[in-house]
């Protein structure tokens, strides 16, 4: 009897130790925007168990117009955030030490979309026009572009009038603006769905204009990279996330459906998300490890703002391959 009791105690102790060993590491990811196919790789990684396979318990927090990822991570509300590099570098210069640990998006999806009947055919036609621009950190690529063109943004006759654009396309539909900010995977198609045909529009992709900056990178706080356990946790997170992105490219419609299942608002539609997924897959192809040349191009664009550049000097320590190298 005593032997049986001892055996039971040992078994219980081993079970408790095993449960502790197998306890998943918690990770909180803050998205840059609402739940949509733009972030499909992360939802796929969670849905398909890729995070679980890496011993992770990942919480994905949706963003929105009132959510600034840098503020969330600064306040301890996330371990890792998704942000555009212009916003992240501007935050870093202001004192928040964000570091890029991976760059799943290889290309920019940002465009300026104009009504053809406005008379805008080339960037030389911008002066005297009203252009819709997103703010909250999203305005930086636009301001750098205008600076490179030598076009003032003060509403003067030889400059442009900047309309602070909400996160919709109403200004171009209602002719309040000649052009508006759009993404290849989202707002451009909202304009099409609202009734304007592609033959009625002129688009200027930031990639084609040579002023594209990196979007949707993964960022953490610099001090955390001094902790080997944190680096290991992020390496597992990045590895699983990239597996999610690869799966999304191979299973586009199914990935969009997973996003829809995670949309608690019910605002997204199958048509829009599946179309978005197809466009997003074009931007993530070849992404992953940050390419230093892409980083330097982004920095050069942000510093070309004349007397009022987005960042005043080249950052130091704004990216690290430590997590990526540990993952792969």
Buried (B, 14 or more C-beta within 10 A) or exposed (E): EEEEEEEEEEEEEEEEEEEEEEEEBEBBBBBBBBBBBBBBBBBBBBBBEBBBEBBBEBEBBBBEEEBBBBBBBBEEBBBBBBBBBBBBBBBBBEEBBBBBBBBBBBBBBBBBBBBBEBEBEEBEBBBBBBBBBBEEBBBBBBBBBBBBBEBBBEEEEEBBBBBEBEBEBBBBBEEEBBBBBBBBBBBBBBBBEEEBEEEEBBBBBBBEBEBBBBBBBBBBBBEBBEEEEBBBBBBBBBBBBBBBBBBBBEBBEBBBBBBBEBBEEEEBEEEBBBBBBBBBBEBBEEBBBBBEEBBEBBBEBBBBBEEEBBBEEEBEEBBBBBBBEBBE
